[in-house]
Amino acid sequence: MSKRRTKQAHAQAAAEPKRSKGGSHRPPVLRKRHVPNWPVLLLALAGMALTAYLSATSWLKAAPAFCADGSSCDLVQSSRWGSLLGLPMAFWGFLGYAALGHIAYRVRNAAWHWKAAWTLSLVGLAVSIYLTAVSIYVIEATCFYCLTSLGLMAALFVVISLQRPEGLPSFSWPSWAGQTGLLAVAIVVGLQLHYSGVFNSAAGPENPYLRGLAEHLTQSGAIFYGAYW
């Protein structure tokens, strides 16, 4: 009878949450994810489809649907903010959505899963807000596709924020938010310096004189002849 009670006591003790020396409960142990993060994965796939379409139309020199020549969408897409380092800005967005999709589907460690997804979604949201502000206040035009991408990235950020697991080891929310926020700000500042011509004058604002000269030469049918030497 005493052995049975001893076994029951051990089982009850094992089932109870463990306490530290100070008497407080230990933080819950994070478990690996057994299934993909479907909400994040579906949103990421939608973003990949959108940005892949915009990238393809840019490389094929074709106008996206409902984006006629001279429209506000065309002004945004053809502006200097429409490309980065020789690649369409939409392609960089595709890489961001693809990274989020990979995390949602493959990364099973709960801590790494959330931290990586949070960081990527925060940076993506910051860049999307920056580009939207540029289109409204500088280009003075808006693009339906860009606004849709902004909405998808905002939804991803909200969903991932709400999924923050409890018991993250050595985690301080103010410190983490500050560090990732500084990273996002640094990337946006870098983009602004790039498009201001600090790193590459070709990416900066157009010279009105050179633009007028180019338009004049085009209208007059001027042809340049040269030789390899």
N, C-alpha and C positions, 0 to 999 in steps of 0.2 A: 504493500500500500504506500509506503514511504517512497519507494522508487518511482511509482507512478506519479506521485505529487511532485517529485523532483523533476521528472521529465516535463510535466505540465508547466512548472515554474520556469524551466529553461526555455520552453517554447514561447511562453508569454513574454519573457524578457527579450527574446530575439525579435518578437513581433513589435515591441514598443520602440518608438524612435529613440535613437541613442542621444545621450547628453554629453556635453563637454565637461571639463573639470569644473567650470563655473556654474554648471547646472542648466545652461541654455541648450536648446535643441541645435544639433548640427544642421547645416544647410542641406537640402535634399540633393541626392546624387543625380547628376544629369545623365540621362540615358541616350543612347544613339537613336536616331530616327530610323524607323523600320519601313516607312513609305515616303515617297517624294512629297515635297511641299507643294501640293496641287494648286492652291491659290496663287502662289508666286510663280509657279511654272506656267500656268495658263496665261497670266498677264505678260510674262516674259516672252512667250511664244507669239502673242498678239503684237508685241513691240518688235520682235524679230521679223514678222511678216511685213509690217508697215515699213520698217527701215530697209529691208531687203528690196522691196518694191521701189522705194525712192532711190536707192543706190543703183539699181539696175537701169532705171530711166535716166539717171545722170550719166552713167557710162555709155549708154546707147544714144545719148544726145536726143532723147525723146522727152516730151512734156508729160508729166503725170496727168492722170484723169482729172478733169475739172480745174486744170491749171493752164489756161490758154496764155499765149504770148501777151505780155503787157498787163496781165492780171496781178493782183496783190500777191497771190501765191507765187507767180513767176518772178516777181521782184525779189521776194525773200530767197527763193531757191537759187537765183542767179547772182545774188549779191556776194561780196567777198566773204561773208560769214557762212556761205553755203558749202565751203570746202575748208579743209585743214590739212596742211602738209601734203597737198596734191591729191587728197582723197576726199570724196563727198562727206560732208558732216553726217549725213544719214548712215554712212558705213561705220563711223565711230560709234554712233548710237546702236547699230546692229551688234557691234562687239560687246557693248555694255549689256544689252539685253541677253545676248548669248551667254555671257559670264553669269548673269543672274539665273538663267535657265539651268546652267550646269550646276550651280550651287543648289538650286531647288531639287534637282533630280539625283545628284550624285553624292553631295557632301552629307554624311550621316552624323558626324560629331555635332552635337547640339550647340555647343559654344562657338565653334568655328563657323558653323552654318549661319547662325544669327549675326555674328560680328561681321563676317564677310558680306552677307547680303545687305546689312544695314549700311555699311560703308559705301558699297557700290550704288545703292539706291539714293543715298544722300548726295553723293557726287553727281549722279545722273540728274537728280532733281535740281541741284544748284546750277548745272550747266544749262538745263532746259529753261529755267527761269531767266538766266542771263540772256540766252538767245531770244527768248520771247520779249524781254524788255528791249533788246536791240531792235527787233523787228517793229515794235510799236513806236518807240521814241526816236529811233535813228532812221530806219528805212521807211517808217510811217506806213506800214502794211502788215498784214497778218497772213499766215498760211494755215489752212485747215489741217494739213498733215502734221505740221509742227505743234499745233495746239492739241491734236489728238495724242501725239507722243508725250507732251507735257502731262496730259491727263493720265496716261498709262503709268508714267514714272511717279506721279504723285500718288496714285493708287497703290503702286508697289511699296512706296515709302511708308504709307499709312498701315498697310497690311503687315509689313515686316516689323514696324514699331510695335504693333499690338501683339506680335508673336514673341516678344522678348521673354526667354525662359527665366524662371526663378532659379536662384542658386548658382549664378555664374561665379566661378572662382575668381577671387581678387578683382571684383568688378565694382567700380565706382561710377555711377551714372553721370554726375557732373563732369568728372575727368574725361570719361569716354566721349560724351557729347562735345566737350571742348576740343579734344584732339581731332575727332573726325570732322568737326565743323571747321577747324583751321585748315585741314587738308582740302576740304571743298572750296573754301575761300581762296586758298593758294592756287588751285587749278583755275578758278574763274579769273583771278587777277592775271595769271599767266596767259590765258586766252585773250584778255583785254589788251595786254601788252603786245601780244602777237598781232592782233588785228589793228593795233595803233601804229604798226610799223617799227616797233622797237627792235624786234629780233630779225625781221625781214621786211625791208621797205616795200617789196612787191605786194605784201599782204596788207599794207596800210592804206590810208585814204587815197583816192585817185587825185592826180594833178589835173585841175580843170583845163589848163593849157594843153597838156598832152592829150586829154580826151577830145578836146575840140579839134586838135590837129589830126588825130586819127579819124574822126568823123569826116573832116574835110577831105582827107586823102581817099577815104572809102567812096565818098560821093563823087569825087572827080575821076574815079577809076584809075588812080595812080598805081603803077606797077614798079616794084623794086627789082633790079637786075644786079646780080653779084657773081663773084667767082670764088672758088674755094680758097684762093690765096689772099 
